[in-house]
Amino acid sequence: MLRYATVTRAARLCLSLAGALLSAAAIAAGSDALPDGAKAGDLIFREGTEAVSDAVMTVDGGGFSHVGMLLGEPGNWQVIHATPSEVPGRPDGVVIDPLAFFTDPKLSRRHVVYHVGNAAPAQRERAVAAARSDLGKPFRLADPAGTYCTTLVWQAWQEAGLDLEVEFTPLAIPLMPGNYLLPGRLAASPHLQALAETAGANGLLTPVATSLATPPDTSPNLPPQANTAQ
């Protein structure tokens, strides 16, 4: 009987350990955890995994290639963002994805939440509502009928009455020259404060003391597809 009880306890311990490992694997696959202080309306930046991500960061001089806005609350976080299709059959445009999908290591090497400071609760509600009103809007560059990742969230806060005081970068994109809002310029806003960095590979939170440094003023030409900001 004693031996049976010992074996039973050992089996339960193994099951508990297996459950913990499975939970860790789930977090690594795409984290649902965000740092304390994250709120709906805050921005979540990520470093993408594709070649276009590297192109954006090279031109930008920053550490991120894509950004979205947090929706929901702890335990039920979502991200609204303007993106080329990341799901087969889904058109390019403004979509809402679960946080775990947005931070999946297949798409994200790391991500950082930037808190929008000095924003009243009513402003947060208006910013979220403004972003949601663009749901389904086409992903487009240099086209007022569409939007792209940084302008989606910047414009949402503009409509909420908060100017993030960002700088647009002139880019000589073939057939689409103009001024573009790059992720690094947005992250350098004096109204944004990084809360913590999360590595996509392990889901670990690392404190971040400051926002990104301001990117250089000069930039090389950007290939037509490289400003898709992934």
C-alpha positions as CSV (number, residue, x, y, z in Angstrom):
1,M,0.0,0.0,0.0
2,L,2.9,2.4,0.9
3,R,4.6,1.6,-2.4
4,Y,1.3,2.3,-4.3
5,A,0.9,5.6,-2.5
6,T,4.5,6.6,-3.4
7,V,4.0,5.7,-7.0
8,T,0.8,7.7,-7.1
9,R,2.4,10.8,-5.7
10,A,5.2,10.4,-8.2
11,A,2.7,10.1,-11.0
12,R,0.9,13.2,-9.9
13,L,4.2,15.1,-9.6
14,C,5.1,14.1,-13.2
15,L,1.7,15.2,-14.4
16,S,2.1,18.6,-12.7
17,L,5.6,19.0,-14.2
18,A,4.2,18.1,-17.6
19,G,1.5,20.7,-17.2
20,A,4.0,23.4,-16.3
21,L,6.1,22.5,-19.3
22,L,3.1,22.7,-21.6
23,S,2.1,26.1,-20.1
24,A,5.7,27.4,-20.7
25,A,5.5,26.1,-24.3
26,A,2.2,27.9,-24.8
27,I,3.7,31.2,-23.5
28,A,6.7,30.7,-25.8
29,A,4.5,30.1,-28.8
30,G,2.9,33.5,-28.3
31,S,2.7,35.4,-25.0
32,D,-0.6,36.5,-23.5
33,A,1.3,38.2,-20.6
34,L,1.9,42.0,-20.6
35,P,3.8,44.1,-18.1
36,D,2.0,45.8,-15.2
37,G,0.6,49.2,-16.3
38,A,-0.4,48.1,-19.8
39,K,-3.8,49.6,-20.8
40,A,-6.1,49.6,-23.7
41,G,-4.9,52.2,-26.1
42,D,-1.2,51.6,-25.4
43,L,1.0,50.7,-28.3
44,I,2.8,47.4,-28.8
45,F,5.8,47.4,-31.1
46,R,7.5,44.3,-32.4
47,E,10.6,43.3,-34.3
48,G,9.4,41.2,-37.1
49,T,11.1,38.0,-38.5
50,E,10.9,38.6,-42.2
51,A,13.3,40.2,-44.7
52,V,10.9,43.2,-45.1
53,S,11.2,43.7,-41.3
54,D,14.9,44.0,-41.5
55,A,14.5,46.4,-44.5
56,V,12.2,48.7,-42.4
57,M,14.6,48.7,-39.4
58,T,17.6,49.4,-41.7
59,V,15.9,52.5,-43.2
60,D,14.4,53.5,-39.8
61,G,17.5,53.1,-37.8
62,G,15.4,51.7,-34.9
63,G,14.6,48.4,-33.4
64,F,11.0,47.8,-34.5
65,S,9.3,47.1,-37.8
66,H,5.6,47.0,-36.8
67,V,3.2,48.4,-34.3
68,G,-0.4,47.9,-33.1
69,M,-2.7,49.2,-30.4
70,L,-3.8,47.2,-27.4
71,L,-7.5,46.4,-27.0
72,G,-9.3,44.6,-24.1
73,E,-7.9,44.0,-20.6
74,P,-5.6,41.6,-18.8
75,G,-6.5,38.0,-19.6
76,N,-8.2,39.1,-22.8
77,W,-5.8,41.2,-24.7
78,Q,-6.1,41.8,-28.5
79,V,-4.2,44.0,-30.9
80,I,-5.6,46.1,-33.7
81,H,-3.1,46.8,-36.5
82,A,-2.8,47.6,-40.2
83,T,-0.9,44.9,-41.9
84,P,-0.4,42.9,-45.1
85,S,-2.2,39.6,-44.8
86,E,-0.8,37.3,-42.2
87,V,-3.6,34.8,-42.5
88,P,-4.3,32.9,-45.8
89,G,-7.4,34.4,-47.5
90,R,-7.5,37.5,-45.4
91,P,-7.0,40.8,-47.3
92,D,-4.4,43.3,-46.4
93,G,-5.8,45.9,-44.0
94,V,-6.7,46.8,-40.5
95,V,-7.5,43.7,-38.4
96,I,-7.9,42.6,-34.8
97,D,-5.8,39.6,-33.7
98,P,-5.3,37.9,-30.3
99,L,-2.2,39.1,-28.5
100,A,-0.7,35.6,-28.7
101,F,-1.0,35.7,-32.5
102,F,0.6,39.1,-32.7
103,T,3.5,38.0,-30.5
104,D,4.0,34.5,-32.0
105,P,7.7,33.8,-32.6
106,K,7.0,33.1,-36.2
107,L,6.1,36.8,-36.6
108,S,8.0,38.5,-33.7
109,R,11.5,38.2,-32.4
110,R,10.6,40.5,-29.5
111,H,7.9,43.0,-28.5
112,V,7.6,46.0,-26.2
113,V,4.6,47.8,-24.8
114,Y,4.7,51.6,-24.9
115,H,2.4,53.3,-22.4
116,V,0.7,56.4,-23.6
117,G,1.3,58.8,-20.7
118,N,-0.9,61.7,-19.5
119,A,-4.0,60.2,-21.3
120,A,-7.3,60.5,-19.5
121,P,-9.6,57.4,-19.5
122,A,-12.0,59.2,-21.8
123,Q,-9.2,59.9,-24.3
124,R,-8.2,56.2,-24.2
125,E,-11.7,55.2,-25.0
126,R,-11.8,57.7,-27.9
127,A,-8.5,56.4,-29.3
128,V,-9.6,52.8,-29.2
129,A,-12.9,53.8,-30.8
130,A,-11.1,55.7,-33.5
131,A,-8.8,52.7,-34.3
132,R,-11.8,50.3,-34.3
133,S,-13.6,52.6,-36.8
134,D,-10.8,51.8,-39.3
135,L,-11.4,48.1,-39.0
136,G,-11.3,46.6,-42.5
137,K,-9.6,49.7,-44.0
138,P,-7.1,48.7,-46.7
139,F,-3.4,48.6,-46.0
140,R,-2.0,51.2,-48.3
141,L,1.0,53.5,-48.5
142,A,0.7,57.1,-49.8
143,D,-3.0,56.6,-50.3
144,P,-5.6,58.5,-48.3
145,A,-8.1,55.7,-48.9
146,G,-5.9,53.4,-46.8
147,T,-3.5,53.3,-43.9
148,Y,-0.4,51.6,-42.5
149,C,0.6,50.4,-39.1
150,T,2.1,53.6,-37.6
151,T,-0.4,56.0,-39.1
152,L,-3.3,53.9,-37.9
153,V,-2.4,54.3,-34.2
154,W,-1.0,57.8,-34.5
155,Q,-4.2,59.1,-36.2
156,A,-6.3,57.3,-33.5
157,W,-4.7,59.3,-30.8
158,Q,-4.9,62.5,-32.8
159,E,-8.6,62.0,-33.0
160,A,-8.7,61.4,-29.3
161,G,-7.1,64.8,-28.8
162,L,-3.5,63.8,-28.0
163,D,-0.8,64.9,-30.4
164,L,2.0,62.3,-30.0
165,E,4.5,64.9,-31.5
166,V,6.1,62.6,-34.0
167,E,8.4,63.3,-37.0
168,F,7.7,62.0,-40.5
169,T,10.6,60.8,-42.6
170,P,11.0,61.8,-46.3
171,L,11.6,58.7,-48.4
172,A,12.2,58.4,-52.1
173,I,10.2,55.3,-52.7
174,P,9.8,54.7,-56.4
175,L,6.4,55.9,-57.6
176,M,5.4,56.7,-54.0
177,P,7.9,59.4,-52.7
178,G,6.6,61.2,-49.6
179,N,6.8,61.6,-45.9
180,Y,6.3,58.4,-43.9
181,L,5.9,57.7,-40.2
182,L,8.4,55.0,-39.3
183,P,8.2,52.8,-36.1
184,G,11.3,54.3,-34.5
185,R,10.0,57.9,-34.9
186,L,6.7,56.9,-33.4
187,A,8.4,55.1,-30.5
188,A,10.5,58.2,-29.8
189,S,7.4,60.2,-29.0
190,P,7.8,62.1,-25.8
191,H,4.3,60.9,-24.8
192,L,5.3,57.2,-24.9
193,Q,7.2,55.2,-22.2
194,A,8.4,51.6,-22.7
195,L,7.1,49.3,-20.0
196,A,8.9,46.1,-20.6
197,E,10.4,44.1,-23.4
198,T,9.3,40.5,-24.1
199,A,11.4,38.1,-26.2
200,G,9.2,36.1,-28.5
201,A,11.3,33.0,-28.0
202,N,10.8,32.6,-24.3
203,G,8.1,35.0,-23.2
204,L,10.4,36.6,-20.6
205,L,9.7,40.2,-19.5
206,T,12.8,42.5,-19.3
207,P,12.5,46.0,-17.8
208,V,13.1,48.8,-20.3
209,A,14.3,52.1,-18.9
210,T,14.0,54.4,-21.9
211,S,12.4,54.6,-25.3
212,L,14.3,54.2,-28.6
213,A,16.9,56.7,-29.5
214,T,15.8,59.1,-32.3
215,P,16.8,57.6,-35.7
216,P,19.2,59.4,-38.0
217,D,17.9,62.1,-40.3
218,T,19.2,60.6,-43.5
219,S,17.8,57.3,-44.9
220,P,18.5,55.2,-48.0
221,N,15.9,54.6,-50.6
222,L,13.3,52.1,-49.5
223,P,12.2,49.4,-52.0
224,P,8.5,49.5,-52.8
225,Q,7.5,46.6,-50.6
226,A,9.8,47.3,-47.7
227,N,7.6,49.8,-45.9
228,T,4.9,47.3,-45.2
229,A,6.2,47.6,-41.6
230,Q,6.2,44.0,-40.4
